[in-house]
Structures are given as C-alpha cells and as structure tokens.
C-alpha cells in the first residue's frame, strides 16, 4: 500500500493500493486523536505500523494500515520529518525544527514504542547544526542524511546519540 499525507487542508491521510488506485482516507483537520494539523511525514515499519508526523499538533500518531489509531508520542516537539532504519531492530528518527529562525533544531532517535534513546542538534548554519530539517533518510542505525530547507543543503551524519532521562514516551489514545 501507498500512503500520502494530505497537508494543511484537509489534513488527512490517503491510502492507495500498489497500482495507485484510491482505497480510503482518514483524519481531518483538528487536534483530537486521529485528527491532524499539518501531517508532514509518514513512514511504515516492518510490522505495518504507520507513523505520522502531526507537526501542527506537536505529536507523532501511530496507526495500523487501515487507519485505526494505536498510540501517540507527544514529547518530540513539532515533528517535520520521520525516517525508519532497516533491519530486524528498527529505530525511528524524528526532527523538530523551527522555520522562523535558527533558535532550535533537534533530531530524536527512538525505539518504535516511543522511548527516546538520544537526541542531538542545534539550530544554525555550521556543520552538525540545522536549518529546518525537512526530510531525513536513515537506512542504517547511526547514519542519517538530513535535508534542510532554510540552508538548502543535505548533511550526512554518522552518530551515536547520547542517552536522555525519559524512559517511555508513549501516550495512550
């Protein structure tokens, strides 16, 4: 299946089959569980869980592939971009950036249950600083490609995130 985030208006997720035929939509503009305010990025893990960066509501919502809400993570700022590593143990990376200036830009490395394993980043124009992370690719556990829109560049990062104090980030629906 193919999933598309339908942006600001009407703020929904569209599902298509492998041939591009429309199947269904879910969501809609709002802040209730299952609704969205600027769904900005979607990734699907190896167990068919769908992670949606619900940027305007400052959360990641997790669905099954039929659109049933499973949980949400609310401690990762306003997620702009998501990516999943490959392999038997997948990790979720999420970016939190600000388009107005370079005051902050953080990337979180998480377990799929929402546990934050580490975070890194700062706003700026230097290497290892970020200007609005708009897209990421993380096919390897500790290698992340970061596409930025305010600095118009891509950075390749080899990293080992530091541990943070939070042990669990899941918020029941």
N, C-alpha and C positions, 0 to 999 in steps of 0.2 A: 504494500500500500504506500501511497504518497500523501504527505500532509503538508498543508500550506497555511501559514499564519496570515490572516486577512487584515492586518494592520490596524490603523486607528479607527476606521469606520468600515464595517460594522463590528470590528474586534471579535473575530470568531476564528475557529479552526475548520478548514475544509479538508475532507478526505476523498481521495481518488483511488481507483484501482491501478494496477501496474500498467494498464493501457491508456490511462489518463481519463477514464470515464468517471464522472462525478458520482460519489456514493452518498455523502451526507455532510452537514456542518453541525457544530455545536459552539456554545459560548454566547457571545453577545456583549455589548458594552455594559460595564458595571464593575462593582467591587465584591460582589458575593462570590462564594466558592463556585468555580465553574464558569464565571464570567471573566472578562479581560478588559484591561486598559492598555492598549498597545502591546499585543502579543508580538514579540520581536524575534524570537529564535525558537526552533523546535529540533529536538533530537530524539531518537528512538533507541533504547538499549536492546541487548540481545534477548531479553525476556519480553519484548514488545510493550514496555512501558514508555509512554510518551511524555517528555519533559518540555514544558512550555515556559519560556522566559516572559512572564507577565510584567513587563517593565513598569508601566504606569501604576500598578498596584504593589510594586516592590516585593515580588514573590516569584517562586518557581512553582507551577502547578504540575502535578503528575497524574496522568490519565492512563487508562487502558486504551487500546486502539479503536474501541467503539465510543470513546468519549466519556466514559464513566470516571469521575474524579476519584483518585485513590488517596492523595495527600497533597500537602503544600509545604514549601520551605520559605520562611519569612525572614531569615537572618542574613541574607546575602545582598543587601542593598537593592538597587533597581537593575535587575539583570538585562543586559543588552544582548550578549552573545553566550551561547552554550556550545560545548563540544563534549564528546564521549571518547574515551580511549577504547582501543580494541582489545581482544584477548579474553581469557576466561574470567579475569577480575577487572571489571570496568570502573573507571573513575569519571566523574562529572566535573568539568571546569565551567565556571560562570564568571562573567565580567560585570563589574559595577563601575560605570563611568559617568562623567558629567560633561555635557556639551557646552556649557556656558563659559567655562574656563578650565584651567588645569589644576584645580584645587584637590581633586582626588581621582584615582583610578585604581581599583583593586581587582585582582583575579583570585578566585577561590578554587581550591582543589577539594573535592568532596567525595565521600562514599555515595553510592546510589540511594542510601536511606536518608541522606541529608546531613550526615555527620561531616563537619568541616575538618579536613586533615591539615590544611595550611592555607595561607593567603600571602600575597605579595603584590607589590606595585605601588606606584605613586604617580600623581599627575605630573606631566612635564614633557619636554621635547628631547631630552637626552636619551641615550641608550638605557634600556630597562625602566624607563618612565613611559607613560602612555598618554595619548591624546584621544580620548573617546574610542574605546575598544568596540568595534562594530562587528567583527567576525573573528572566530578562532578555529583552528584545526589542531587536534591533539590525538593523532593516531598512535602515538607512543605515550607511555605513562608520564614521563617527565620531559617531554619535548612538545612545546606549544608554539604554533605560528599565530601571531596576533596581527590582525588588520585594523588600522586606526583611520578614522575619517578626518579628524582635525589636524593631524600631522601628515596625512596622505602617505602612509608607509606601512610596511609589513616588517615585523621583527620575528626572528626565530629565537626562542628561549630554551635553554637547557637548564632545568631547575630541580631543586629538591626543597619543596615548601616546608617552612617551619611549622611545628605543631601549634595549635591555638587551644585555649582553655575549654571551649564548648565541646561537650561530648555528644550531643544529639541536637539536630536542627529540625526535626520533623514536627509539624503541627497537624494534629488530626483534623479531618474535614469537619 
